[in-house]
Structure formats: C-alpha cells, structure tokens
Amino acid sequence: MSFSDGCSNSEAKLVLRPIVSLTETLPKKVLEPIVMEAMLRHRFLRDVAELRLTEVHDELPSCEAVGSARLAFIRAMIECHTQQACLSTLLDVLGYVPDMPAEPE
C-alpha cells in the first residue's frame, strides 16, 4: 500500500481532530501546561527510543531474524511518533510554542 498522493514535495499534516475538539475552547493559561507536559513527555519518549537504538547496535546482527532489541526500538519509535502527532496538534491549538526549561546536557 502506498501513501503517496503523487506530489513528491508535499506532506499532509496530521491533525488529531479529537484532540482539537477536547482543547480548542480551553483558555490558553489552562492549555499551556498541558502542552508543556506533552513536550516533556515527547523528550522522554525520544530519549527512550535513542536508548533502544543503542541496544539495537549492541545486539548481534542476524541475517533473517528480527531481534528483541530491534522490536523494542520499533515500538519506542511508534510511541514517540504517535505522541509527536498529538503534541503537534496541541501546539496548533495553542498557537505558539511555550517557553520550556533547557534540556540538561
């Protein structure tokens, strides 16, 4: 199955309508902490995915089998990208990117 619409340079933006419906009438001062929490959650999920990728590189390569580390990485990336779609929708509803504390190095 192909998801291409024939336009090589276009990307459809995913908007989660249930998230919009739940949040579009909230005051900005109520929505902003929800968005900030989603941003922190995304950072956490990104870090988990990076750890899983390290585990994939540490796992012995196999020609045919998909190892448990690779499956864990795939699951982590699915969760991270799913949450990113939610975060993007929340940011669209909020209308701006809230100031966040810097990530520790």
C-alpha positions in Angstrom: 0.0 0.0 0.0 1.3 3.4 -1.0 0.5 6.6 0.9 1.9 8.8 -1.9 -0.5 11.3 -3.5 1.7 11.7 -6.5 3.1 15.0 -5.2 6.7 14.3 -4.3 7.3 17.6 -2.4 4.0 17.8 -0.4 3.4 16.4 3.0 0.0 16.1 4.5 -0.2 17.5 8.1 -1.8 15.1 10.5 -4.3 16.8 12.8 -6.0 14.8 15.5 -9.5 16.1 15.5 -10.5 14.6 18.8 -7.6 16.5 20.5 -8.7 19.7 18.8 -12.3 19.1 20.0 -11.2 18.5 23.5 -8.9 21.5 23.8 -9.9 24.3 21.4 -12.2 26.0 23.9 -9.8 25.9 26.8 -8.2 29.1 27.9 -4.5 29.5 26.9 -3.5 29.5 30.6 -5.1 26.1 31.0 -3.9 24.6 27.7 -0.3 25.8 28.0 0.6 23.5 30.9 -1.0 20.5 29.1 1.2 21.4 26.0 4.3 21.7 28.2 3.6 18.3 29.8 3.3 16.8 26.3 6.6 18.4 25.3 8.3 16.9 28.3 6.7 13.5 27.5 8.0 13.7 23.9 11.5 14.4 25.2 11.3 11.4 27.4 10.0 9.1 24.6 12.7 10.4 22.3 15.3 9.5 24.9 13.9 6.0 25.3 14.0 5.5 21.6 17.6 6.6 21.5 18.5 4.1 24.2 16.7 1.3 22.3 18.7 2.2 19.2 21.9 1.8 21.1 20.7 -1.6 22.2 20.0 -2.5 18.5 23.6 -1.6 17.7 24.8 -3.8 20.6 22.7 -6.8 19.5 24.5 -9.3 17.4 23.4 -8.9 13.7 21.3 -11.7 12.2 20.6 -12.1 8.5 17.0 -13.3 8.9 15.7 -12.7 12.4 14.5 -9.5 13.9 15.9 -9.4 17.4 14.2 -8.3 20.5 16.2 -5.1 20.7 15.1 -4.0 17.2 11.5 -4.8 18.0 11.8 -2.7 21.2 13.3 0.2 19.1 10.4 -0.1 16.6 7.9 0.0 19.4 9.6 3.0 21.0 9.7 4.9 17.7 6.0 4.2 17.1 5.1 5.5 20.6 7.4 8.6 20.1 5.9 9.5 16.7 2.3 8.9 17.9 2.9 11.3 20.8 4.5 13.7 18.3 1.3 13.9 16.3 -0.6 14.7 19.5 1.9 17.3 20.5 1.8 18.9 17.1 -1.9 19.2 17.2 -1.8 20.7 20.7 0.8 23.2 19.6 -1.5 24.2 16.7 -4.4 24.7 19.0 -2.3 26.7 21.5 -0.9 28.8 18.6 2.6 29.2 19.9 5.5 27.2 21.4 5.6 27.8 25.2 9.0 28.6 26.8 10.4 25.4 28.3 13.4 24.9 30.6 16.6 24.0 28.7 17.3 20.3 28.5 20.3 19.2 30.6 23.4 18.4 28.6 
